[in-house]
Amino acid sequence: MGCNVRLSEEQRESIVAVVKECFGRSACVLLFGSRTRDDAKGGDIDLLITTDMTDVDAIVRAEVRCQVLLEQTLGNQKIDLLIDYPTRRQRPPVMLAAHAQGQAI
């Protein structure tokens, strides 16, 4: 893997599988926030998902489905999702920071 993240290999594999199931095989997922720091404790699982989907309704459905499946798969964890897609008009500062500092899992 090569990146320092506070997730098990099983958690990483599960997250990637769920994201690709919901957003398509070309979707990418980055972990950002406190879970990328070895010196931090606890913390949400903050994920930036990049998809090539463009239909906003389909993206929202995929996001809701992804959230539910991740919670079922990972158990009692707080999971925050940011979704980036080609037709998105604005990218909030947190999304820009996640793109810059996030780590592929």
C-alpha positions as CSV (number, residue, x, y, z in Angstrom):
1,M,0.0,0.0,0.0
2,G,2.7,2.5,0.9
3,C,0.5,5.1,2.6
4,N,0.1,5.7,6.3
5,V,-3.6,5.3,7.1
6,R,-5.3,4.1,10.2
7,L,-7.5,1.6,8.4
8,S,-6.9,-2.2,8.2
9,E,-6.3,-3.8,4.9
10,E,-9.7,-5.4,5.1
11,Q,-11.4,-2.0,5.7
12,R,-9.5,-0.5,2.8
13,E,-10.5,-3.3,0.5
14,S,-14.1,-3.1,1.6
15,I,-14.3,0.6,1.1
16,V,-12.9,0.4,-2.4
17,A,-15.2,-2.5,-3.3
18,V,-18.3,-0.6,-2.1
19,V,-17.3,2.7,-3.8
20,K,-16.8,0.9,-7.1
21,E,-20.1,-1.0,-6.7
22,C,-22.0,2.3,-6.2
23,F,-20.1,4.7,-8.4
24,G,-18.7,2.4,-11.1
25,R,-15.4,0.7,-11.8
26,S,-13.6,3.9,-12.7
27,A,-14.4,5.6,-9.4
28,C,-11.4,6.6,-7.2
29,V,-11.4,7.0,-3.4
30,L,-9.1,9.1,-1.2
31,L,-8.9,9.0,2.5
32,F,-8.3,12.4,4.1
33,G,-8.4,14.0,7.6
34,S,-7.3,12.5,10.9
35,R,-7.3,8.9,9.7
36,T,-4.3,9.7,7.5
37,R,-2.2,10.7,10.6
38,D,-0.6,8.1,12.7
39,D,-0.4,10.5,15.7
40,A,-4.2,11.1,15.8
41,K,-6.6,8.9,17.7
42,G,-10.1,7.9,16.6
43,G,-11.7,10.1,14.1
44,D,-14.2,9.9,11.3
45,I,-13.5,8.0,8.1
46,D,-13.4,11.0,5.7
47,L,-13.6,9.9,2.0
48,L,-13.4,11.8,-1.2
49,I,-14.9,9.9,-4.1
50,T,-14.3,10.9,-7.6
51,T,-16.6,9.6,-10.2
52,D,-17.2,10.1,-13.9
53,M,-20.9,10.0,-13.4
54,T,-22.6,13.3,-14.5
55,D,-26.3,12.8,-13.7
56,V,-26.8,14.5,-10.3
57,D,-29.9,12.3,-9.4
58,A,-27.9,9.2,-10.1
59,I,-25.0,10.6,-8.1
60,V,-27.2,11.3,-5.1
61,R,-28.7,7.8,-5.2
62,A,-25.2,6.3,-5.5
63,E,-24.0,8.4,-2.5
64,V,-26.9,7.3,-0.3
65,R,-26.4,3.6,-1.3
66,C,-22.7,3.9,-0.7
67,Q,-23.2,5.4,2.8
68,V,-25.6,2.6,3.8
69,L,-23.3,-0.1,2.4
70,L,-20.2,1.3,4.1
71,E,-22.0,1.6,7.4
72,Q,-23.2,-2.1,7.1
73,T,-19.8,-3.2,6.1
74,L,-17.6,-1.2,8.5
75,G,-20.0,-1.3,11.5
76,N,-20.4,1.6,14.0
77,Q,-18.1,4.2,12.4
78,K,-18.8,7.8,11.4
79,I,-18.2,8.0,7.7
80,D,-18.2,11.3,5.8
81,L,-18.4,11.3,2.0
82,L,-17.4,14.1,-0.4
83,I,-18.4,13.3,-4.0
84,D,-16.6,15.0,-6.9
85,Y,-17.8,14.6,-10.5
86,P,-17.1,16.3,-13.9
87,T,-20.2,18.6,-14.0
88,R,-19.8,19.8,-10.4
89,R,-20.0,23.6,-10.5
90,Q,-18.3,24.5,-7.2
91,R,-15.7,22.7,-5.1
92,P,-15.7,23.8,-1.5
93,P,-12.4,24.4,0.3
94,V,-12.6,21.0,2.1
95,M,-12.8,19.2,-1.2
96,L,-9.9,21.1,-2.6
97,A,-7.9,20.2,0.5
98,A,-9.0,16.6,0.3
99,H,-7.8,16.4,-3.3
100,A,-4.4,17.9,-2.3
101,Q,-3.8,16.0,0.9
102,G,-5.8,12.8,0.5
103,Q,-4.3,9.4,0.2
104,A,-5.4,6.7,-2.2
105,I,-6.5,3.6,-0.4
